[in-house]
Amino acid sequence: MNKKVWLSLLLVFALAACGGGSGTTNDATAPETAKSGEMVRVAMDTEIDSLYPYKSAAADTATILDNMFDGLVDVDENGEVIPNLAKSWEISEDGLTYTFHLQEGVKFHNGADFTADDVMYSLDKLGGVTGGEAMNSKYKGIATMEKVSDYEVKVVLKEKNAAFLTLLKVAILPKGYEEHETHPIGAGPFKFVSRSVGEQIVMERNEEYYLKDKVPQIPGIIWIRIADEQTKVAAMKAGEVDILPRITPQVAKQLEKDATIISGPQNLAQFMGLNNKVKPLDDVRVRKAINFAVDRDEIIASVAEGRATKISSNLCPVMKTYYNTELDNEYPLDLDRAKALLKEAGYENGFDLKLTVPSDYQFHMDTAQVIANQLSKVGINVIIDPIEFSTWLDRVHMNRDYQATIIGYDGKLDPAELMFRYASDYPKNFTNYSSAQYDELLKKGLQTTDIEERVKIYKEAQAVIVKDAGSVFIQDPDRIIAVRPGLEGLKLYLIQKMNMEDVHYTK
């Protein structure tokens, strides 16, 4: 069987090749450039939710931890799975048995040698293979594991899973090490140094990184939490931060003369999550009414300033053939139809709707305000409830204690990873959407490696959830990054990935 992932979806933009902001400025006002030998300072929107990679859920956390940990596989710039800690592998004809040949001479940050024991320990933690509690349901499909030698592992699945290789980008941890929450140890290009809760995380270059051509050129990274957009602007202008990895179009305009601006689709499905088990959102007519009342074009124009792609399902158009374009006109703006559906459902006079939004993300807050104005036209009184992202994770993501929310699902390599977030038995399906037909289609999609058949299945699954109005799917906003003059090499991927080992000084 082919070792490659069948979906090629990543685009890469080299920082040095991108325009939009590094032009000439007056010498008196030109921003100071980053100097060789300095730690690179990156401003993040949210507080990291966990240093333990198997427990984290936030996109910002994934970005940070990805620079400390390596997995069995990685992703190249064409969106294909490539070797990492596994230097090669074979897949049996029946698609159930994976044999991994591991890199030798790799050391974890604590000096311990990387071996097959660490792979089995990590996958057991994730999937509960030997009887323990699985930390991630996506890995419960592992039936058995066998250590063939110190550098060879055999993994047998319970049933075929076409997305299995993409799951193996997950962090491999050293066997027996348990201090993940306070001092994480990985085998990646950067090593953990310290954390000041709510303020910053410090990493240093891993001089012993096994990929010698990828040993970072920068000495380290300081990840600083700055949630306020204008504070970010001031920090960049003052030379106090070097990279702003996620900014709004409005902030990008303010920094055009002070930074290099790069942007592109990020494969992030922004949506209005509707709790399908609470009134009145448990009524499909109400959910459809909301869909007909939301003007996605206005949101893209006013919030994203045109730097976004409209989406009609729980996948983004950058997923190419998997994205169901036939659903693009399922919910055109139609206030009369929305009012008729509300009347039919017994809400002719509308109702109050509490919209819980993570205040750390200005883009989601701005979207919420536009939607509130739009829904008022059909009698729905939206009450925006801004909360910190850490509280959102607990209240909405974990405990499902909400009516509606605005959030984004970050992109994955395989469509199954995104679509399973709405599966009935998925532990973090906080929308409470449930459809036996949808679940069955997802299962079928994993069990075939025929691309045409998978495309057909996933398009059908998208149609099911969209016609059920499981959520209001809005847009894939461009990811916009600002980088201080003097740095280059940063690449923008269509997954939540920011390889800091590629960043280097211009002088």
Secondary structure, DSSP 8 states (H G I E B T S, - for coil): --SS-S-------BGGG--SS-----TTT------TT--EEEEESS--S-SSTTT---HHHHHHHTTT---SEEE-TTS-EEESSEEEEEE-TTS-EEEEEE-SS-B-TTS-B--HHHHHHHHHHHH-TTSS--S-GGGTTEEEEEEEETTEEEEEESS--TTHHHHTTS----TT---TTTS---SSSEEEEEEETTTEEEEEE-TT-SSGGGS-SSSEEEEEE---HHHHHHHHHTTS-SEESS--HHHHHHTTTTSEEEEEE---EEEEEE-TTSTTTTSHHHHHHHHHH--HHHHHHHTSTT-EEE-SSSS-GGGGGGS-GGGTTSS---HHHHHHHHHHTT-TT-EEEEEEEETT-HHHHHHHHHHHHHHGGGTEEEEEEEE-HHHHIIIIIIT---SEEEEEE---SSHHHHHGGG-TT-TT-TT----HHHHHHHHHHHT---HHHHHHHHHHHHHHHHHTT-EEEEEEEEEEEEE-TTEE--B--SSS---GGG-EE--
